[in-house]
C-alpha cells in the first residue's frame, strides 16, 4: 500500500464525533497515521484528541495509543511522541 492509497483510506474514514475538527495529521514512514483533532467535551469544554491509525488486516484501525486531552500542550506532546515512534 503506497502513501496515496493510505491517505485516501484515511480521508474516507470520516470524522470522530467527539473531536471532528482535524488540526493536523502525519503519515509516518512506517505506514501509520497520527492525527490531532479538536472538539467539544460533554460539559462544553474544549478537548483535543490524538489518534494513531495503522493498517490491520487491510483496514485502518485505531491503536491503543490514541487518547483525549484537556490541553493543547498535552495533546501536542503525545502527538510528537507517536509521530516519532
N, C-alpha and C positions, 0 to 999 in steps of 0.2 A: 504494500500500500504506500503510495507516494504522498508527499506533502499536500498536494492539491486535493486528492481524494479524502485525506484526513480532515482538511479544512471544510470541505463540502459536507462531510458527515457531521461535523461539529455544528455547522450553521443550520443543518436540518433538524437538530435536536430540539430546538425551541428554547424558550426562556424558563428559568426557575421561577416558580410562583412567589417565593419569598424575596428573592434578590434578582429581579428581572432586568435591571439596568447594568449592562456589561460595561465596565470601565476599561479593561484591557484583558488580553489573553496572549499566551505564548504557546507555540507548538515547539516542543523540545526536539533535540536531535535524536532522541531515542523513541520518538513517536507518542509522547504523552502530551496532553493539553492541560495547561494551568490557566484558570480564569479567575479574575477578580471582578465581582459584581456588587451592586448595592440595591437596597430596597428598604421597606418599612417593616419594623417588627410588630408584634401583636399589640403592643402598647403605644404605637405610633412613633417609636424611636427609630433613628436611622441605624441600619445594620449593614455589614459587609459580609459577603460570602467568598470563600476561596474554594474553588472546585478543581480537583485533579481528575482527569479522564484518561483512561487507557483502553486500548483495543483488547477485548477478551472474547474469544470465540467469534471473531469477525465483527463485533459490535463495540461501540464506545460505551464504557461503563464508568461510573463514578467510583473512585477508590475510597478507602477508609481514611485517607489523609485529608479529605475535604473538611471544611469547618466554617462556623459562623463566628463573627467577631463584632464587638461593640465599638471599636475604634479603628480608624483607618491605619494608624500606626501598627497595631497588632496584625491587621489583615495583610498589610504590605510585607511585614516581616515573614509571615507564613508563606505568602506568595513567592517571595525570593527564595525561601528555603526549598519549596517544591520545584521551583523553576531550575534551581541549580543542583538538584538531586541526581 
